[in-house]
C-alpha cells in the first residue's frame, strides 16, 4: 500500500466523522436546529444511547474479554502523566491557582471518548473497539474525573482535604447512567445472563444512535463560543490534549509488550481525540467557562489533522 493510498484510506475513516461534526455546527449556525435542541440531544446521547451501547458491549462478552488490567493500568498512567504535565505547567509557568490548573489538567488528559473516540475507533476497528472504549471510560470516570474535580474543589475550599473531596465526587459519579450501565453489563457477563428479547431490541436500537447523533451534537455545541484572548492558556491545554496525552499513553504502552495490539492501537487513538464535550460546562462550575470553551473549539477543529496523523503513524510505522 502506497503512502498516498494509505492516507486516503485513513481520510475515508476520519473525514466522514468530522463532516458530521460540521453538519451539526452548520445546522445550529444557520438556525436549522435550536441550541436547546442540541442540549436535549446531548442529554439523550449521554443518558440513554451511550449507556445502552455500553451495556450491550459488556453484557454480550465473557468477563475475560472485558477485563484487561494491563490496558487499565497503562491508559490510566498515561492519562495521569498528561494531567501532571498540564497541571504543573499551569502552576509554574502560567502562575494559575490549584483550581484553574486542575481544570486545565482535566482538559489535557480526559478525551471525548463518548462522542468522538468511539466513532473513530469503531470506524477503524469495528466492534472490537467496544472493549477498549468501555475500559477507557472506566479510567476517565473512576480516576481522571474524580481526581481533577477533587483538586479543583480543594483549591476552591482550602479547608476541604483531597480525600474527602475525592470521595464526594466518586459517590456522585457512581449515580451516572454510564457507570450504572457498565456495572449492569459486568453483572450480566459474570452471571451469564441473557437480556430479554424485547429489551435487547430496544437497547440495540438506542445503541445505534450514538455515532451519528453524538457527532452532530459535538458540532452544534461549538457554535456561539467566544474567545477570551488567552492564547497561551489555550495553547497549553490544546497541546497537552492533542500531543502530550497520546504520546504519554503510547510511551506507557511500551512497558506492556504483551498487550493486545488492537487494545494498544485503540488506546492511543482514544488519547488523541479532543477533550470531553462538556468541558466548558464543567469549567462554568469554577467560573472558567469562557476559557474552557475557547480551548474546546480549536482543539476539536485541529484534532481532525492530529487524529489522522496518529492513525497514519500507527498503521505505517
N, C-alpha and C positions, 0 to 999 in steps of 0.2 A: 504494500500500500504506500503510495507516494505521500510526501508531506502535505501537498495541496489537497489531494483527495481525502486524506485523513482529517484535515482541518474542516473540509466541507461536511464530512460525516458528523463531526462534533458540533458544527454550527446547526446541523439539522436537528440536533438534540436541544441545544440551548436557545436558538433563535425563536422557535415557537413559544417557549416559556416566557421570554421577555416581550414577545409580540402581544401575548395575552395581558401582560402587565401594562403594556402601552394602550391596549384597548380599554382597560379599566380606567386608566388615567384620562384618556380622551373622553370616555363616557361621562365622567364627572366634570371634567373641564368644559365640555360642550353642553352641560346641563341635561344630558340624556339620562343621567342617573343622579338622584339627590345624594348629598353627603350622608344624610341619615340612613339612606338605603344601604350604603357601603358599611356603615356601622352595624346595621342589622345583619347583613351577610357575614360580617366578621364574627358576630356572636354565634351565628348558625354554624360556621366552619369550626370554631374552637370548641363549642359546647355540644355539638351533635355529630358533624361529619367526621372530624378527626377522632373523637372517642370511638365511633363505630369502626373506623378503619383500624385503629389500634387493637380493639377487642377482636376483630376478625383475624388480624395478622397473628396475634399471640395465641388465641384460643385454638386455632386450627393447626398449631405446630406442637411438637413434643417439647418438653422443658429443656431437653439437651440442645435443641435447635435454637432456643431463645437465649439461654444464659451463656454468655461469653465474658468471663471475668477479665480476660486479657484486654478485650476491647473497652470495657468499662473503665479499667484502670488507666489505659493508655489515653483514651479520649478525655477522661477526667483530668489527668495530669497535664496533658497538653493545653486544655482549656484553662487550668489554674495558672500555667506559665504565662499564657496570653493575658489573663486578668492581672497578674502581678506586674507584668511589663507595663501595661497601660496605667494601672493604678500608681505605680512608682514614678513613672514619668510625669503624670499629672500632679503628683505631690511635690516632686523635687524640681522639675523644670518649669511647670506652669503654676506652682505655688497654690494649688487648689486645696480646699479643705477635704476632710475624710469623706463626707457625703458625696461631694461632686466627683471625687476621684473614684469612689466605689461605683457610681453610675457610669462614669466613663469606662471603668474596667468591665462592667457588665456589657456595654456596647461593643467592647473589643473581644469578648470571649463567649458570647451567647448568640448562636446562629438562629436565623429564621427557619428552623428545621421543618416546621409545620407547613408553611406556605410556599417556600422556595426550595428548601433542601429535599423534601420528598419528591416533588415533581421532577427535579433534575436527576436525582439518583434512580428513581423508578424508570424514567425515560431511558437511562443508560444501562441499568442493570436488571430491569424487570421486577418481578415480585420478590426476588431475593433481597431487594433493597429494604423491605419492610422490617427485617430484623435489626440491622444497624440503625434504621430510623427510630425504632422503639427504644433501643439501647441509648442512643444519643439523647433522646427525650428524658430518659431516666437521669443521665448525668446532668443535664441542664436544669431539670426541675427539682432534683434532690441535692444537688451540690452547688451549681453556679448561681441559680436564682436565690436560694436561701442565704448563701454567703454574701452575695452582693447587697441584697436588701437589708440583711442584718447589719452589715458595716455601715450602710447608708443611714439606717435608723440610729445606730450607736453614735454616729458622727453628729446627728441632729439632737440627740438626747444623751449628753455625756454621762448621766447617771445610770444609763442602761448598759449593762455589760453585753459582750458579744454572745455569750452562751444563752442568756435569756432572750435576746433579740433573735437569735438563730432559731430557738425553739418556737417562738411566736410565729415566725414566718413559715416554718415547716408545718406546724399544726394547721395554719390557714391553707397552705398549699395542698395538703392532703385531701381537702374537700374539692379540689379542682376536678372537673369531669374527666380530664385527660388522665390524671393519676388514678382515678377510680376505675377507668376503663382498662388501664394496664393491670391493676390488681385483679379485676374480674377476669381478664384474659388469662393471667397466670393461674388463677384458681381453676378455671375450666381446663387448662392444659394439665395441671397437676392431677386433677381428679378424672381426667379423660372424659369430660362431659361433652355432650353434643348440644348445640343450640337448636331449639325447636324450629321447624321448617319455616313457619311464618315469620318468627323473629329474625331468623337468619336472612330471609329475603329482604326484610326492612333494613337490617344492618348492611347488607350488601349494596342496596340502593343508595343509602346515605354515604357509604364509604367511597362510592364512585364520583361523588360531587367534590371531593377535596381538591383535586388538582385545578380544575377549571375555575371554580368559584374562588378558591384561595388566591390564585394568581390575579384574578380580576380585582379582588379586594385590595391586594397589595398596591396595584396601580391606582385605584381610587383613593387610597389613603395618602398618596403622595401629593395630592392636589391641595393647594392653599397654605403650604408651609412657608413661613418667612424666615429669612436668614438674619441672624443677629450680628454677622460680620466677624465672628471669632474663628478666623481661618486656621490658626494654629491648633486650637482645641479640636475643631472638626477634622483636621488632617491627622492628629494624633489618634483619635478613636477610629477613623476610617482605615488608617494604616495598620492599626492593631487588629482590626477585624479581617481585612482582606489579605493581609500579608503575614503578620505575626501569628495569628491563630492557626491557619493551615500549616505554616512552617513548623510551629511548635508541636502540633499533633503529628505531623509526618515524622519529625525527629524522634518523638517518643515511641512511635510505632516501630522504629528501627530496633528498639530494645526488646521487641517481642517478635523475633524472626519466625516463630511457629504460627503466627496469626493467619487466619484465612485471608488470602489476598483480596477477596471480594469485600470483606469487612474493612480491610485497610483502605482500599480504594474509596469505598463509600464514606468512611470516616473523614478522610482528607477533603473530599468534596463537600461534605456537610460543614466542615470547619471553614470552608472558603466562601460560603454564601453570606449575604449581609446579615446584620443584626435583626433580632426579633421585631415583628411588625408593630408591636405595641410599645416600642422603646420610648416614643415621645409621650405616650400615656403614663408610663412609669415615671418618666422624668418630671411630669407635671406634679406628681405627688411630692416632689422635693424642690419645686419651683425651678425646674430645669427643662421644662417642656420645649422652650424655644431652641435651645442648643441641641437637644436630643433630636428634634425634628430636622434641624439643619444638618445633622450628621446622617440621619436616615436616608434623606433624598439622594445626595450624591453617592453614598455608599451603595445603594440599590442600583443606581444607574451604572456606576463603574464596575459593579460586580459582573455584569454581562461579559466584559473583557477578561476579568480575572478568573471567573469560573471556567470560561472557555480555555484559557491558558492552562489552568490546573488540570483540566481533563486531558488536554493535548499532552502535557508533560507525563501524566500517569499512563497514557496509552502509547507513548513513543520513547520514553526514557527507560 
